[in-house]
Amino acid sequence: MSERRGNPSGVDRPKTAPTWVKLLVGFHVFASVIWALPNLPEKVMNGTVAPTGTKWLLYWNAKYLKTLSPVKAYLFGTGTWQYWDMFAPDPANVDWYATAEIEYKDGTKRPGDYPRIYDLPIPVKFVKERYRKFYERAHDDNRPMLWPAFAQYIALKGYTDAKNPPVKVRLTRHWRFVADPGKKQEENYSAHTYYTHIVDQRMLEKARSGR
């Protein structure tokens, strides 16, 4: 009769994950849940309107838990954060799109190429939706660090003649508010040229040559 060394009872014990794995999974669930809970409208968060009922839980979560630096560092560092504000409680209600103007060395100007989802056929919308999502960040006044790279990308797409390279790019945002159900939708868009970029010729040539 053989003995099982280290296991006198002879019963196979189920394998369990290491403690650090359990702690990581627990923290991930905790961080994901508190981050996915919806934010309250600004008038509640700034104290203009007092939260009631279950809104107290959302208020406390947004004010104290979401602001924890370890939670933010983990979610943003790993790319596992998520926003649900397009669904509730205060859905996004602004229609944005971008245009760009490229100025070339000889002084000519042409429109920059950046897809607008509204103008694309349905199959292409699915493929290029990421462009719309990127532009939500790339025009934001709170994220000016994205503007130069975005404008440089527009310049690269418009670079067709080595003797006449792009020298300047102007980025313009267009927007209108989406009307509430039952109300007439405003047709016209507001527009604002929010950034003028001097094209980095060294980076332009490097990107074009693939080096």
DRENPA-3360 file (N, C-alpha, C; in nm, 2 decimals, always signed):
BEGIN
1 = MSERRGNP = +0.08/-0.12/+0.00/+0.00/+0.00/+0.00/+0.09/+0.13/+0.00 ~ +0.07/+0.21/-0.10/+0.15/+0.33/-0.11/+0.10/+0.44/-0.03 ~ +0.19/+0.53/+0.02/+0.15/+0.65/+0.09/+0.17/+0.77/+0.00 ~ +0.08/+0.87/+0.03/+0.09/+0.99/-0.04/+0.16/+1.09/+0.05 ~ +0.28/+1.12/+0.01/+0.36/+1.21/+0.09/+0.30/+1.35/+0.10 ~ +0.30/+1.40/+0.23/+0.25/+1.53/+0.25/+0.10/+1.54/+0.26 ~ +0.03/+1.43/+0.24/-0.12/+1.42/+0.25/-0.16/+1.30/+0.31 ~ -0.15/+1.29/+0.45/-0.18/+1.16/+0.52/-0.31/+1.11/+0.50;
9 = SGVDRPKT = -0.41/+1.19/+0.47/-0.55/+1.15/+0.46/-0.57/+1.07/+0.33 ~ -0.48/+1.10/+0.23/-0.50/+1.03/+0.10/-0.61/+1.09/+0.01 ~ -0.67/+1.21/+0.06/-0.77/+1.27/-0.02/-0.71/+1.39/-0.10 ~ -0.74/+1.39/-0.23/-0.69/+1.50/-0.31/-0.76/+1.63/-0.27 ~ -0.68/+1.73/-0.25/-0.74/+1.86/-0.21/-0.75/+1.94/-0.34 ~ -0.86/+2.02/-0.35/-0.88/+2.10/-0.47/-0.77/+2.21/-0.47 ~ -0.72/+2.24/-0.59/-0.62/+2.34/-0.60/-0.69/+2.48/-0.59 ~ -0.63/+2.57/-0.52/-0.68/+2.71/-0.51/-0.58/+2.81/-0.56;
17 = APTWVKLL = -0.63/+2.92/-0.60/-0.55/+3.03/-0.65/-0.46/+3.09/-0.54 ~ -0.35/+3.14/-0.57/-0.27/+3.20/-0.46/-0.34/+3.32/-0.40 ~ -0.31/+3.36/-0.28/-0.37/+3.47/-0.21/-0.37/+3.60/-0.29 ~ -0.25/+3.63/-0.36/-0.24/+3.75/-0.43/-0.34/+3.76/-0.55 ~ -0.36/+3.65/-0.61/-0.46/+3.64/-0.72/-0.60/+3.67/-0.67 ~ -0.64/+3.62/-0.56/-0.77/+3.64/-0.50/-0.78/+3.79/-0.46 ~ -0.68/+3.85/-0.40/-0.68/+3.99/-0.37/-0.69/+4.08/-0.49 ~ -0.62/+4.04/-0.60/-0.63/+4.12/-0.72/-0.77/+4.11/-0.78;
25 = VGFHVFAS = -0.83/+3.99/-0.79/-0.96/+3.98/-0.84/-1.06/+4.06/-0.76 ~ -1.05/+4.05/-0.63/-1.14/+4.12/-0.54/-1.13/+4.27/-0.56 ~ -1.00/+4.32/-0.57/-0.98/+4.47/-0.59/-1.04/+4.51/-0.73 ~ -1.01/+4.42/-0.83/-1.06/+4.46/-0.96/-1.22/+4.47/-0.97 ~ -1.28/+4.38/-0.90/-1.43/+4.38/-0.89/-1.47/+4.51/-0.82 ~ -1.41/+4.54/-0.71/-1.44/+4.66/-0.63/-1.42/+4.78/-0.72 ~ -1.31/+4.80/-0.78/-1.28/+4.91/-0.86/-1.37/+4.93/-0.98 ~ -1.40/+4.82/-1.05/-1.49/+4.82/-1.16/-1.63/+4.86/-1.13;
33 = VIWALPNL = -1.68/+4.81/-1.01/-1.82/+4.84/-0.97/-1.83/+4.99/-0.93 ~ -1.74/+5.04/-0.85/-1.76/+5.18/-0.81/-1.74/+5.27/-0.93 ~ -1.65/+5.23/-1.03/-1.63/+5.32/-1.14/-1.75/+5.32/-1.24 ~ -1.82/+5.20/-1.25/-1.93/+5.19/-1.34/-2.06/+5.24/-1.29 ~ -2.07/+5.27/-1.16/-2.19/+5.33/-1.11/-2.20/+5.47/-1.17 ~ -2.32/+5.51/-1.22/-2.33/+5.64/-1.29/-2.31/+5.76/-1.20 ~ -2.26/+5.86/-1.27/-2.25/+5.99/-1.20/-2.38/+6.06/-1.19 ~ -2.40/+6.14/-1.09/-2.52/+6.22/-1.08/-2.51/+6.35/-1.16;
41 = PEKVMNGT = -2.62/+6.42/-1.19/-2.61/+6.55/-1.26/-2.53/+6.65/-1.18 ~ -2.47/+6.74/-1.25/-2.38/+6.84/-1.19/-2.45/+6.92/-1.08 ~ -2.57/+6.95/-1.10/-2.64/+7.03/-0.99/-2.65/+6.95/-0.86 ~ -2.65/+6.82/-0.86/-2.65/+6.74/-0.74/-2.51/+6.74/-0.68 ~ -2.41/+6.72/-0.77/-2.27/+6.71/-0.72/-2.22/+6.84/-0.66 ~ -2.27/+6.95/-0.72/-2.21/+7.08/-0.66/-2.30/+7.13/-0.55 ~ -2.40/+7.06/-0.50/-2.47/+7.10/-0.39/-2.60/+7.18/-0.41 ~ -2.62/+7.21/-0.54/-2.74/+7.30/-0.57/-2.87/+7.22/-0.53;
49 = VAPTGTKW = -2.87/+7.09/-0.56/-2.99/+7.01/-0.53/-2.94/+6.89/-0.44 ~ -3.01/+6.87/-0.33/-2.97/+6.77/-0.24/-3.01/+6.63/-0.29 ~ -2.92/+6.53/-0.28/-2.95/+6.39/-0.32/-3.05/+6.33/-0.23 ~ -3.14/+6.24/-0.29/-3.24/+6.18/-0.21/-3.24/+6.03/-0.24 ~ -3.29/+5.95/-0.15/-3.30/+5.80/-0.17/-3.17/+5.74/-0.21 ~ -3.17/+5.66/-0.31/-3.05/+5.59/-0.35/-2.94/+5.68/-0.41 ~ -2.98/+5.80/-0.44/-2.89/+5.90/-0.50/-2.78/+5.93/-0.40 ~ -2.81/+5.91/-0.27/-2.71/+5.93/-0.17/-2.59/+5.84/-0.19;
57 = LLYWNAKY = -2.62/+5.71/-0.22/-2.52/+5.61/-0.25/-2.43/+5.65/-0.37 ~ -2.49/+5.70/-0.47/-2.42/+5.74/-0.59/-2.34/+5.87/-0.56 ~ -2.39/+5.96/-0.48/-2.32/+6.08/-0.44/-2.20/+6.05/-0.36 ~ -2.21/+5.96/-0.26/-2.10/+5.92/-0.18/-1.99/+5.84/-0.26 ~ -2.04/+5.76/-0.35/-1.95/+5.69/-0.44/-1.87/+5.78/-0.52 ~ -1.93/+5.88/-0.59/-1.86/+5.97/-0.68/-1.77/+6.06/-0.61 ~ -1.81/+6.10/-0.49/-1.73/+6.20/-0.41/-1.61/+6.14/-0.34 ~ -1.63/+6.02/-0.29/-1.53/+5.96/-0.20/-1.45/+5.84/-0.26;
65 = LKTLSPVK = -1.53/+5.75/-0.33/-1.46/+5.63/-0.38/-1.40/+5.65/-0.51 ~ -1.46/+5.72/-0.61/-1.40/+5.73/-0.74/-1.28/+5.82/-0.73 ~ -1.27/+5.90/-0.63/-1.15/+5.99/-0.62/-1.03/+5.92/-0.56 ~ -1.04/+5.80/-0.51/-0.93/+5.73/-0.46/-0.82/+5.71/-0.56 ~ -0.70/+5.76/-0.54/-0.59/+5.75/-0.64/-0.55/+5.61/-0.67 ~ -0.55/+5.51/-0.58/-0.52/+5.37/-0.63/-0.62/+5.32/-0.73 ~ -0.75/+5.35/-0.71/-0.85/+5.30/-0.80/-0.83/+5.36/-0.94 ~ -0.81/+5.49/-0.94/-0.79/+5.56/-1.07/-0.66/+5.51/-1.14;
73 = AYLFGTGT = -0.56/+5.50/-1.06/-0.43/+5.46/-1.12/-0.44/+5.32/-1.18 ~ -0.51/+5.23/-1.11/-0.53/+5.09/-1.16/-0.62/+5.09/-1.29 ~ -0.73/+5.15/-1.28/-0.82/+5.14/-1.40/-0.77/+5.21/-1.52 ~ -0.71/+5.33/-1.50/-0.66/+5.40/-1.62/-0.53/+5.34/-1.67 ~ -0.45/+5.28/-1.57/-0.32/+5.22/-1.61/-0.34/+5.09/-1.69 ~ -0.44/+5.02/-1.66/-0.47/+4.89/-1.72/-0.57/+4.90/-1.84 ~ -0.63/+5.02/-1.85/-0.73/+5.04/-1.96/-0.86/+4.97/-1.94 ~ -0.89/+4.94/-1.81/-1.02/+4.86/-1.78/-1.13/+4.96/-1.73;
81 = WQYWDMFA = -1.11/+5.09/-1.73/-1.21/+5.18/-1.69/-1.33/+5.18/-1.79 ~ -1.44/+5.22/-1.75/-1.56/+5.23/-1.84/-1.66/+5.34/-1.79 ~ -1.71/+5.41/-1.89/-1.82/+5.51/-1.85/-1.95/+5.46/-1.91 ~ -2.06/+5.49/-1.84/-2.19/+5.45/-1.89/-2.28/+5.58/-1.90 ~ -2.22/+5.69/-1.91/-2.30/+5.82/-1.91/-2.37/+5.84/-2.04 ~ -2.35/+5.75/-2.14/-2.43/+5.77/-2.27/-2.57/+5.71/-2.25 ~ -2.58/+5.63/-2.14/-2.71/+5.56/-2.11/-2.79/+5.63/-2.00 ~ -2.72/+5.67/-1.89/-2.80/+5.72/-1.77/-2.69/+5.77/-1.67;
89 = PDPANVDW = -2.73/+5.86/-1.58/-2.87/+5.92/-1.56/-2.88/+6.05/-1.64 ~ -2.77/+6.10/-1.70/-2.76/+6.22/-1.77/-2.69/+6.20/-1.91 ~ -2.76/+6.14/-2.01/-2.70/+6.10/-2.13/-2.63/+6.21/-2.21 ~ -2.53/+6.18/-2.28/-2.46/+6.29/-2.36/-2.57/+6.34/-2.46 ~ -2.57/+6.47/-2.47/-2.67/+6.54/-2.56/-2.61/+6.64/-2.66 ~ -2.48/+6.62/-2.69/-2.42/+6.71/-2.79/-2.36/+6.63/-2.90 ~ -2.39/+6.68/-3.02/-2.35/+6.62/-3.15/-2.22/+6.69/-3.19 ~ -2.11/+6.62/-3.20/-1.98/+6.69/-3.23/-1.93/+6.63/-3.37;
97 = YATAEIEY = -1.86/+6.71/-3.44/-1.78/+6.65/-3.55/-1.66/+6.75/-3.58 ~ -1.56/+6.70/-3.65/-1.44/+6.78/-3.67/-1.42/+6.81/-3.82 ~ -1.37/+6.93/-3.84/-1.31/+6.96/-3.98/-1.17/+7.02/-3.96 ~ -1.09/+7.01/-4.06/-0.96/+7.06/-4.05/-0.92/+7.13/-4.19 ~ -0.84/+7.23/-4.18/-0.79/+7.30/-4.30/-0.64/+7.29/-4.30 ~ -0.58/+7.24/-4.41/-0.44/+7.22/-4.43/-0.38/+7.34/-4.51 ~ -0.28/+7.40/-4.46/-0.21/+7.50/-4.54/-0.08/+7.45/-4.59 ~ -0.05/+7.46/-4.72/+0.07/+7.41/-4.78/+0.18/+7.51/-4.80;
105 = KDGTKRPG = +0.30/+7.46/-4.83/+0.41/+7.55/-4.84/+0.39/+7.66/-4.94 ~ +0.32/+7.63/-5.05/+0.30/+7.73/-5.16/+0.18/+7.83/-5.12 ~ +0.12/+7.81/-5.01/+0.01/+7.90/-4.97/-0.13/+7.85/-4.99 ~ -0.14/+7.74/-5.07/-0.27/+7.68/-5.10/-0.33/+7.62/-4.97 ~ -0.46/+7.61/-4.97/-0.53/+7.55/-4.85/-0.63/+7.45/-4.90 ~ -0.64/+7.34/-4.83/-0.73/+7.23/-4.87/-0.79/+7.17/-4.74 ~ -0.91/+7.12/-4.75/-0.98/+7.05/-4.63/-0.90/+6.93/-4.59 ~ -0.88/+6.91/-4.46/-0.82/+6.79/-4.41/-0.91/+6.68/-4.41;
113 = DYPRIYDL = -0.86/+6.56/-4.41/-0.94/+6.44/-4.42/-0.96/+6.37/-4.28 ~ -1.08/+6.38/-4.23/-1.11/+6.30/-4.10/-1.26/+6.26/-4.11 ~ -1.28/+6.13/-4.09/-1.42/+6.08/-4.12/-1.52/+6.13/-4.02 ~ -1.64/+6.17/-4.07/-1.75/+6.20/-3.99/-1.85/+6.09/-4.00 ~ -1.88/+6.02/-3.89/-1.96/+5.90/-3.89/-2.10/+5.92/-3.95 ~ -2.16/+6.04/-3.94/-2.29/+6.07/-3.99/-2.29/+6.05/-4.14 ~ -2.18/+6.08/-4.21/-2.18/+6.08/-4.36/-2.15/+5.94/-4.41 ~ -2.11/+5.84/-4.33/-2.06/+5.71/-4.38/-2.18/+5.61/-4.39;
121 = PIPVKFVK = -2.17/+5.52/-4.49/-2.26/+5.41/-4.49/-2.25/+5.32/-4.37 ~ -2.36/+5.25/-4.34/-2.37/+5.18/-4.21/-2.26/+5.08/-4.19 ~ -2.22/+5.00/-4.29/-2.11/+4.90/-4.27/-1.98/+4.97/-4.23 ~ -1.95/+5.09/-4.29/-1.83/+5.16/-4.26/-1.83/+5.23/-4.12 ~ -1.95/+5.26/-4.08/-1.97/+5.32/-3.95/-1.91/+5.23/-3.84 ~ -1.94/+5.10/-3.85/-1.89/+5.01/-3.75/-1.73/+5.00/-3.75 ~ -1.67/+5.01/-3.87/-1.53/+5.00/-3.88/-1.46/+5.13/-3.82 ~ -1.52/+5.25/-3.85/-1.46/+5.37/-3.82/-1.52/+5.44/-3.69;
129 = ERYRKFYE = -1.60/+5.37/-3.62/-1.65/+5.43/-3.50/-1.55/+5.48/-3.40 ~ -1.43/+5.42/-3.40/-1.32/+5.46/-3.31/-1.28/+5.60/-3.34 ~ -1.29/+5.65/-3.47/-1.25/+5.79/-3.50/-1.34/+5.89/-3.42 ~ -1.47/+5.86/-3.42/-1.56/+5.95/-3.34/-1.53/+5.94/-3.20 ~ -1.50/+5.82/-3.14/-1.47/+5.81/-3.00/-1.34/+5.89/-2.97 ~ -1.24/+5.88/-3.06/-1.12/+5.95/-3.03/-1.14/+6.10/-3.03 ~ -1.23/+6.15/-3.13/-1.25/+6.29/-3.14/-1.32/+6.35/-3.01 ~ -1.40/+6.27/-2.94/-1.46/+6.31/-2.82/-1.35/+6.37/-2.72;
137 = RAHDDNRP = -1.23/+6.31/-2.73/-1.12/+6.35/-2.64/-1.03/+6.45/-2.71 ~ -1.02/+6.44/-2.84/-0.92/+6.52/-2.92/-0.96/+6.67/-2.94 ~ -1.09/+6.70/-2.91/-1.13/+6.84/-2.92/-1.15/+6.90/-2.78 ~ -1.14/+6.82/-2.68/-1.18/+6.87/-2.54/-1.08/+6.97/-2.49 ~ -1.13/+7.09/-2.44/-1.05/+7.19/-2.39/-0.96/+7.15/-2.27 ~ -1.01/+7.04/-2.20/-0.93/+6.99/-2.09/-0.82/+6.89/-2.13 ~ -0.81/+6.86/-2.26/-0.70/+6.77/-2.31/-0.62/+6.83/-2.42 ~ -0.57/+6.95/-2.41/-0.49/+7.02/-2.52/-0.37/+6.94/-2.56;
145 = MLWPAFAQ = -0.33/+6.84/-2.47/-0.21/+6.77/-2.50/-0.23/+6.68/-2.62 ~ -0.36/+6.65/-2.66/-0.39/+6.57/-2.77/-0.39/+6.64/-2.90 ~ -0.41/+6.77/-2.90/-0.43/+6.85/-3.02/-0.31/+6.84/-3.12 ~ -0.18/+6.86/-3.07/-0.07/+6.86/-3.17/-0.06/+6.72/-3.24 ~ -0.08/+6.61/-3.17/-0.07/+6.48/-3.24/-0.18/+6.46/-3.34 ~ -0.30/+6.51/-3.30/-0.42/+6.50/-3.39/-0.39/+6.58/-3.52 ~ -0.35/+6.70/-3.50/-0.32/+6.79/-3.62/-0.21/+6.74/-3.70 ~ -0.11/+6.68/-3.64/+0.01/+6.62/-3.72/-0.04/+6.50/-3.80;
153 = YIALKGYT = -0.14/+6.43/-3.74/-0.20/+6.31/-3.82/-0.27/+6.36/-3.94 ~ -0.35/+6.47/-3.93/-0.42/+6.53/-4.04/-0.32/+6.58/-4.15 ~ -0.21/+6.64/-4.10/-0.11/+6.68/-4.20/-0.05/+6.56/-4.27 ~ -0.02/+6.45/-4.20/+0.04/+6.34/-4.27/-0.06/+6.28/-4.38 ~ -0.19/+6.28/-4.35/-0.28/+6.23/-4.44/-0.29/+6.32/-4.57 ~ -0.26/+6.44/-4.55/-0.27/+6.54/-4.66/-0.14/+6.56/-4.73 ~ -0.04/+6.49/-4.69/+0.10/+6.50/-4.75/+0.11/+6.42/-4.87 ~ +0.10/+6.48/-4.99/+0.11/+6.40/-5.12/+0.22/+6.45/-5.21;
161 = DAKNPPVK = +0.28/+6.56/-5.18/+0.39/+6.62/-5.26/+0.51/+6.66/-5.18 ~ +0.62/+6.59/-5.19/+0.74/+6.63/-5.11/+0.79/+6.77/-5.13 ~ +0.76/+6.83/-5.25/+0.80/+6.96/-5.28/+0.70/+7.07/-5.23 ~ +0.59/+7.02/-5.18/+0.49/+7.12/-5.13/+0.42/+7.06/-5.01 ~ +0.49/+7.04/-4.90/+0.44/+6.98/-4.78/+0.34/+7.07/-4.70 ~ +0.26/+7.01/-4.62/+0.18/+7.09/-4.53/+0.26/+7.16/-4.43 ~ +0.23/+7.29/-4.40/+0.30/+7.36/-4.30/+0.22/+7.41/-4.18 ~ +0.09/+7.40/-4.20/+0.00/+7.45/-4.09/-0.13/+7.37/-4.10;
169 = VRLTRHWR = -0.19/+7.34/-3.99/-0.32/+7.27/-3.98/-0.41/+7.35/-3.88 ~ -0.53/+7.38/-3.92/-0.63/+7.44/-3.83/-0.74/+7.35/-3.80 ~ -0.76/+7.32/-3.67/-0.87/+7.23/-3.63/-0.99/+7.31/-3.59 ~ -1.11/+7.27/-3.64/-1.23/+7.33/-3.60/-1.33/+7.23/-3.55 ~ -1.40/+7.26/-3.44/-1.50/+7.17/-3.38/-1.64/+7.23/-3.42 ~ -1.73/+7.14/-3.45/-1.87/+7.18/-3.49/-1.96/+7.11/-3.39 ~ -2.06/+7.18/-3.34/-2.15/+7.11/-3.24/-2.29/+7.17/-3.24 ~ -2.38/+7.09/-3.19/-2.51/+7.14/-3.17/-2.57/+7.05/-3.06;
177 = FVADPGKK = -2.66/+7.10/-2.98/-2.73/+7.02/-2.88/-2.84/+6.94/-2.93 ~ -2.85/+6.82/-2.89/-2.96/+6.73/-2.93/-3.09/+6.76/-2.86 ~ -3.19/+6.79/-2.93/-3.32/+6.83/-2.87/-3.38/+6.72/-2.79 ~ -3.46/+6.75/-2.68/-3.53/+6.66/-2.61/-3.64/+6.60/-2.69 ~ -3.69/+6.48/-2.66/-3.80/+6.42/-2.73/-3.92/+6.51/-2.74 ~ -3.97/+6.52/-2.86/-4.09/+6.60/-2.88/-4.06/+6.75/-2.91 ~ -3.93/+6.79/-2.91/-3.90/+6.92/-2.94/-3.82/+6.93/-3.07 ~ -3.83/+7.05/-3.14/-3.77/+7.06/-3.27/-3.62/+7.07/-3.26;
185 = QEENYSAH = -3.56/+6.99/-3.35/-3.41/+6.98/-3.35/-3.35/+7.10/-3.43 ~ -3.26/+7.17/-3.37/-3.19/+7.28/-3.43/-3.10/+7.22/-3.55 ~ -3.11/+7.28/-3.67/-3.04/+7.22/-3.78/-2.89/+7.27/-3.79 ~ -2.87/+7.40/-3.75/-2.74/+7.46/-3.77/-2.64/+7.42/-3.65 ~ -2.52/+7.41/-3.69/-2.41/+7.38/-3.59/-2.33/+7.51/-3.56 ~ -2.29/+7.52/-3.44/-2.19/+7.62/-3.40/-2.05/+7.57/-3.44 ~ -1.96/+7.66/-3.46/-1.83/+7.62/-3.50/-1.72/+7.71/-3.43 ~ -1.61/+7.65/-3.40/-1.50/+7.72/-3.34/-1.36/+7.66/-3.38;
193 = TYYTHIVD = -1.28/+7.74/-3.43/-1.14/+7.70/-3.46/-1.06/+7.70/-3.34 ~ -1.03/+7.59/-3.28/-0.97/+7.58/-3.14/-0.82/+7.56/-3.14 ~ -0.76/+7.53/-3.25/-0.62/+7.51/-3.25/-0.56/+7.52/-3.39 ~ -0.44/+7.59/-3.39/-0.36/+7.61/-3.51/-0.23/+7.55/-3.49 ~ -0.19/+7.45/-3.57/-0.07/+7.37/-3.55/+0.03/+7.40/-3.66 ~ +0.16/+7.43/-3.61/+0.27/+7.44/-3.71/+0.33/+7.30/-3.73 ~ +0.32/+7.25/-3.85/+0.36/+7.11/-3.87/+0.51/+7.09/-3.85 ~ +0.53/+6.98/-3.78/+0.67/+6.94/-3.75/+0.72/+6.87/-3.88;
201 = QRMLEKAR = +0.81/+6.93/-3.96/+0.85/+6.87/-4.08/+0.94/+6.75/-4.07 ~ +1.02/+6.75/-3.96/+1.10/+6.63/-3.94/+1.01/+6.51/-3.91 ~ +0.91/+6.53/-3.82/+0.82/+6.42/-3.78/+0.74/+6.37/-3.90 ~ +0.70/+6.47/-3.99/+0.62/+6.45/-4.10/+0.69/+6.36/-4.20 ~ +0.82/+6.39/-4.23/+0.90/+6.31/-4.32/+0.93/+6.17/-4.27 ~ +0.96/+6.17/-4.14/+0.99/+6.04/-4.07/+0.87/+5.95/-4.08 ~ +0.75/+6.00/-4.05/+0.63/+5.92/-4.06/+0.60/+5.87/-4.20 ~ +0.62/+5.96/-4.30/+0.59/+5.93/-4.44/+0.68/+5.82/-4.49;
209 = SGR = +0.81/+5.83/-4.45/+0.91/+5.73/-4.50/+0.90/+5.60/-4.42 ~ +0.83/+5.60/-4.30/+0.82/+5.48/-4.22/+0.94/+5.45/-4.14 ~ +1.02/+5.54/-4.12/+1.14/+5.52/-4.04/+1.11/+5.54/-3.89;
% end
